[in-house]
Amino acid sequence: MPEEERPSVKGGHRGGQAAVHAEGSFEELSASALQSHLKGMDYPAGKQDLIDHARKNNAPESVIEALGRFQDKSYQSATDVSREFGRIK
């Protein structure tokens, strides 16, 4: 089949599947993936605020699970969130 007739394997769909796989379980979740679902978060924020914001950003269950393991306190910044993520991992 000539190259111009071959279906493309590039693009967002395939990359999207990889992203879902990378966030498929708590054990595979990275700090950067967690932070991507907290984009636009206003700090300071409590644990439930983080969970609610992640849900609004369509976070996978692994992100919600991770946030659910956080201490119930006020987080002053994304750095605080990353530090807490490191503690629970």
ZAPAPA-739964 format. One record per residue: residue in one letter; x, z, y of N, C-alpha, C in turn. Coordinates in steps of 0.05 Angstrom, whole numbers, plus 5000, padded with zeros to 4 digits. Layout:
REM residues N
aXZYXZYXZY;...
END
This chain:
REM residues 89
m501750004977500050005000501850005025;p501449825043503049815068502750085083;e504950155097504950415110502650455129;e501750245144499650275163496950325149;e496650275123494150315109494150585094;r496350725093496450975079495051195096;p493551365082492351585097494451775107;s494151875130496052065142495852335129;v498052465125498052735115498952925137;k499352815161500152975184497553065198;g497953265216495653335233494853625229;g492853705245491953985246490654085221;h489353915206487854015183489754135162;r491853995156493754095136495154345147;g495854335172497154565185495254805185;g492654755190490754965190490555105163;q490754945141490655065115493055245110;a495355165120497755325117497455585132;a496255565156495955805172494056005159;v491955905147490056075132491456205109;h493056045094494556155072496456375080;a497756335103499756525112498356785120;e495756775127494357015135492357105114;g492757005090490857045068490657335059;s492857485061492757765052494257935072;f493658195071495058385088498058375083;e498858355058501758345051503158115063;e501857885066503057645077502857625108;l501357805120500857795149503357855164;s503957695185506257745202505257865229;a507157985243506458095269505657875288;s506857645287506157425305503357325299;a502657315273499957225266497857425276;l498457685273496657885283496357855313;q498557825328498457805357496957555366;s497057335350495657095358492557135359;h491557325343488757385343487957595364;l489957695378489457885400490057755427;k490457495427490957345452488757395472;g489557465497487557515518486657805518;m487757975502487058265501487858405527;d485958555538486658725561487558995552;y489859085562490859355555490659535579;p490359795575490359935550487859875533;a488159905507485959845489486060035465;g483760125456483660295433483560135407;k483660275385483660145359481159965356;q478760075362476359925359476259685378;d477359715402477559485421479159255409;l481359325395483059125382481558985360;i480159135344478559025322476358835333;d474958935353472758765365473958505377;h476158525390477358285403478358095381;a479558195360480458025338478057885325;r475858025321473457895310472457675328;k472457725354471557515373473357265371;n475857305364477757085361477756975332;n475757045316475456945289477757015271;a478757255274481057345257480257365228;p482057295210481557325182481457625174;e480357675151480057945142482658105140;s484857965135487458105134488158225161;v487458095183487958205209486258455214;i483658425207481858655211482758895194;e483658835169484659045152487059185164;a488959035175491259145187490559325211;l488759225228487959375251486459635243;g485059615221483559845211485460065202;r487959995196489960195187491460325211;f490960225234492260325258491260615264;q492960765278492161035287490060995309;d488161185310486061165330487061285356;k488361115372489461195398489360965417;s490261005441490360795461493060645460;y492960385459495360215458495660095486;q498060135497498560055525499359765529;s500259635507501259365510501359225482;a501858965482502258825457504658935442;t506659035457508959155444508159405428;d506459565440505359805425503959725400;v502459505401501059405378503059315356;s505059165365507059075345508559305333;r509159515349510459755338508759885317;e506159915323504260035303503959865278;f503959605282503859425259506359465241;g508659495253511059555238510859815223;r509560015235509260275222507560255197;i505360095198503560085175504459895154;k506259715161507259515141509159655123;
END
